């Protein structure tokens, strides 16, 4: 049974813009923006879903509706059989939210004070609070940070504390909005590892909104892409690769200058692409196996080294955005 269900969700906002064509400099023009247009999807218990799209696509609006912050103009949203904006007090007991650019920790007080306030908000017993906080402190490495004011923490330290605060009441669903933004490589890896562990061991359902495709590739088994307030793709990341990156790629290091053969001259090779001192050959594995393509390239070019290479998922998503004019 789905834990999250959206059916035909639409949301419009009225914005006022200065009309430069008028003589009155204070005149404003009214415009209606459709943030979401009949958005529908469902997420099962324990799924870890990447929710991606360009700025202005409607991601944050969707999350705010699912979090009970916004009320849609049309459609139905059920989270754990609750309507978020109508049953908000019950709803927030079952969800956690992490915003990478906003904090739920009180800025000038120790992290522990924020945790204790959240304990009271969620009605946790002292014993349950201590057990859970000890567990999160060990797994997130935040034990030594609890007595430090949030404003004195580094970004990586603060984000680990933010995740701990969001999971303090053992929510069944976790919404993550750019949780690794601005983090260094080590902090990103630590946070990803923890989220995977929480998802697999406790079955926490997670919806990850991000522009960092490395996060999606490392964490998500399913990807939803939205643009202009509509769902454009819903499936696995590997299927997305096959759809927008059907050709395999070989990275070639040349031992000297060479004339690049025209497309089609080497069986299976569709095209070449230069990138600095590197040469990439794109081929169709259905037409010619990789060992044959490598052998043909070695005969046609002064090859010093050759190896399979995958395009970054960022490049594939960029191709998708261009194709859909996002």
N, C-alpha and C positions, 0 to 999 in steps of 0.2 A: 504493500500500500504506500502511495506517495505521501511524503511528509510535507512537501511544498507543491502547491498547485495554483497556477495562474490561468484564468480563462478570459480571453477577450479584454484584458486590462488596457484602458486608454487614460491618458492624463494630458491635459492642456494647461498651459500657463499664459497669462496675459502680460506682455512686456510693453513698456513705453519707451519710444525712441525719439530723440530730437530730430525734427524734420528740418533739414538744412535748406530746403527749398523755400521755406516761408520767411517772410520778413520779420516776424516775431521770433526772437531768439529763444523764448521760453516755451514756444509751442511744441507739443509732443504728439507723436503718431502712435496709435494703439495697434499692436500686432499680437495675434494668437499663435503660440508655438505648440505644436503637437510633440510632446516629449515621448509619449508611448502611443502606439497605434495597434490596438487589439492584440496585445502581447499574450501568448499562451505557451506554457511549458509545465512540466512536472519533474520533481526530483525525488528519487527514492531514498529511503533510509541508508546512511553510510556512504552515499556518493560524494565524491570530491570533484566539483564542477568548476571549470574555468569560465568566467563570464567576461567576454572581451569585446572591444569595439573602440572606435575613435572617440575623441572628446566630443561631447554633445550627443552621443548615440542614444542615451537613455539609461545607462547602467546605474548611475547613482539614484535616479528617480525610481527605478525598479526596486533597488535595495531599500530605499526609504519607505516605499509602499509595503514591502515585505516585513520591514521592521516596525510598522505601525505609525510612522512619523507623518506620512502623507496619506490622503484618501483619494482613490482614483475617481475619475469622472464616470467611467463605465467599467463593467467587468466584475469578476469574482476572484478573490485571493483567499486561499485557505492554507494556513500553516498549522500543522498538527491539529487539524480540524477546528481551528479558531480563525476568526476574521481579525487580522492584526489591529486595525484602527477602531474596531468596535469593542474588542475584548483585550485591551492593551495590557492591563495589569496581569491577567493570566498569561498573556502571550510572552511578555518579557521574562517570565520565570523560566521559559524553555529555550530562549535564544541568547547568543552572545554576539557582540558586534565589535570589530576592531577597525578603526579608521586610521590609516597611516599618517594622515595630515592633521588629525584632531585627537585630543587626549581625553580619556575618561578619568585620568588621575588628577587630583588637586595639585596645582602647580607648586605652591609654596610650602606644602606639608610633606612629611615623610610618606613614602609609598605605603607603609604599614597602616597609617591613618586612613588612607583611601581604601585599603582592603577591609579594614574594620567597618567603615561606613557602608561599603558594599555588602558586607556580612549582614548588617542590620536591614538594609534595603531588601535583600533577598530572604530575610528571615532564617538564616542558617543558625543552627545551634553552635555553641562554643566548641564542642567536641568535633562536630563535622567540619567547622571552619578550620580548626587547627590541623586536622588530618589532611584536608584538601590543600591547604596552603603549604604544608610541609612537602606534600607530593609535588606540587607545582614548583616550589622553590628548588627542589632537587633536580627536577627534570629540565627546568628552564635556567637554572643557575642564577637565581635572583635572591637567594637567602641573604647575602651580604649587602644587597641593595635596599632592603626593606626599611632601613632606618635613614635612608637618604632622601631628601626632598626631590621631587620629580624634576625640578628645574636644574638640578646638578647632575643629572644622568646624561650619558651620551645617548645618541639616537638609538643605537643598537640595544643599550641597556633599557631604555624607556620602552622600546617595542616589546621586549621580552616581558616586562612588567605589565604592559597593556594586554598582552595575550593571556597572562596569568589572571589578570582582573576579569577579563571576559569569560574565562572558563572556571572561575571560582565556584559558581553555583551549579556546576556540571550540566551545562545546557546540552540539549539534544541537537541543536543546529547552531552553526557558527558562520556569521557573515564577515568576510574579510575584504576590506576595501583598501587596496594598495598597501598591504602590510609590510612589504620590504622596501618601500620607497626610501631612497637615500642611505640604505644600509650598506656596509662594506661586505666583501665576499664571505668572510668568516661568519659574520652575523646572519647573513642570508642563509647559509648552509645550516647553521644551528637552528634557525627558525623553521626552515623547511623540514628538517629531520624531526623536530618536535611535532609539527602538524601532521606529518605522515603517521607517526606513532599514535597520536591521539585519534586519528581517523581509523586506523586499523585495529587498535586495541579496544577502544571504547565505542567505536561505531558512530562517532560524531559526524553528522552530515555537514559539509562545508561548501559554501559558494564563494569563490575567489574572484574578485574584480581587480584587474590589474592591467598595466601596459607592459609589464615585464614578461616577455614570452618564455624566458628561462624558468620563471616560477611555474608557468602553465605546463611546460614540458616536464619539469621535475615532479609536479604534484598531481596533475589532473588526468583522470582517465577519460573524461568527457569535456567537450568544449562547446559553448554556445557563443556565437558571434552575432552581435546586433548592430544595426546602423539605421539612422533616421527613425528610431523608435520601434523598429520591427526586427523580428528574429530572422536572420539570414542563413544561419547554419547551426545544426545541432547534431553532434556525433563525436567520434573519436578523433584525436589529434592525428593519428596515423592515416585515417580516411581523408582528413583534410589535406595531408601531405600528398596522398595519391591523386586527389582531385586537382590541386593547384601546382603540384610539382611531380608530374608523372614520369619525368626523365631522371635516371640515375646520373651521378656525376663522378668524374675522376679528376683528381688534382695532379697536375704534371709539372715536374721541375725539369727544365731543359738544360742540357750541358753546353749549349751554344745557340747561335742564331739559327732560325729556321723559318721557312715559308709554311704557313698554316694551310693544310689541305682544305679545299672548299667543302661545304656541307654535303654529305651524301657520298663522298669519295671513299670514306672508310665505312664499311658495313655497320649499320646500327647507330652510328654517330650522327646526331641531328644538327649539332652546332658546337662551335668553340667560343670561348670567352676568355679574354686576357684580363688579369688583375695584377698589375705590377709585374713582378718577375714570374708570376705563376700563370699557368694556362689550365683552363678547365674544359673538359670534354663532356658534353651531355649526350647520353645514349639511351636507347630504348632496350632494356633487358629482355623484352619479349621478342625482339628481332635478333639480338646477338648476345650470347652470354658474356659476362664480364671478362673471363680469361681470354676470349677471342678478341674482344675489343682492345684489351691491354696489349696483346701480342701484335695486333695490326698497328696500334699507335707506336709501339716500340720499333717497328720496321719503317714507319713513315716519318718519324721525328727523332732527333737526337735526345732521347730520354735519359735523364740522370736518375730520376725517381718518379714513381707513379703509385698512387694509392686512392682507394675510394674516399669520397668526401660528401657529406650531406649539407645541403643548404640550411642556413639558420632559419628557425621557424619565424623569426622577425621578417625575413625576406618573403617568405610564403604568405604571411598575413598581409604584408604591404602589397603584394600582387593581388590578393583577394580584394583589398580595399580599392585598388585602382580599377579592377574589373567591375566592381559594383558602384564605382564613382562615389565613394564615401569620403 
